[in-house]
Amino acid sequence: MTQNIVERRIMWGDLDPLGIVFYPRYYEWMDACGNLFFEAIGMEPQYIMQERKVGFPLVETSATYHNPGRYHQNIHILTAIESLAKKVLVLKHRIEIQSNAELLVEGLEKRICTDLSNPQNLRAINIPEDIYAILRKAQDDFSEEQM
């Protein structure tokens, strides 16, 4: 699986006083979907953090809001790799209304590969070859599916 899709329903607690999704919820959902994406491609975040001492913390996030999400809408959150470099991975998220694929939000998460062996001295490292191969395959498979 190279594109992970999460379905959810917008609930009362997701809304701001205007009755639309409160923007931090989108970031919460994208973060969770990023972790689910890693799991879907066979890269369990807890394993690589604890056993491999490698992590992918966020260094940049962004969101573009196209339409407001509203109470009880069923949505899809689609996550895929937008770009991959030696040390950096960018995940793209599309949040859409399930019934008609109307785009609500497009978001990006830029993550940098980090050595976690010394938590007091975190540093960026090249993505380990085996992990890079998994990420590259997921990106290539998704690119082929989009053609």
C-alpha positions, 0 to 999 in steps of 0.5 A: 500500500503506497497511499494510505486512506483513513476514514473518519466522521467530523464530530462536535468536538472538532468544530470551532464556534462558527461550526467548522473544523477548528484548524488544529484538528487538521494538523492532529489528523495529518500527524496521526495519518503520517504514522498510519502511513508508515505502518502501512508501508511496513515501517512501524514508527515505534520499532524504528525509534526504539530498536533502530534509534532513528526517527522522523520528527517534523521540521515543517508543516503547512495546510491550504484550506479549500472548503470548510469541514462541517459537523457529521461529514464523513471524510477521507484523509489520503496520505502519500510521499510527495518527495524523498531526499537523502535526509528528508521526507515530505508527506502530502495529505488530502482531506476530502469529503467522502461522498463527492471527493470535494477537497477540504484541505491539502497539507504537507509534513516535512520530516527529517531523519534523525539519530535518536541514540543520544536524546540530548544531542539529536542530529540529522542523518542520511536515511538508512539504506533499508528504510530509504528503499522502503520509502522509495518503493512506496513513492515509486508505486504511488507515482505509477498508480497516478499515471 
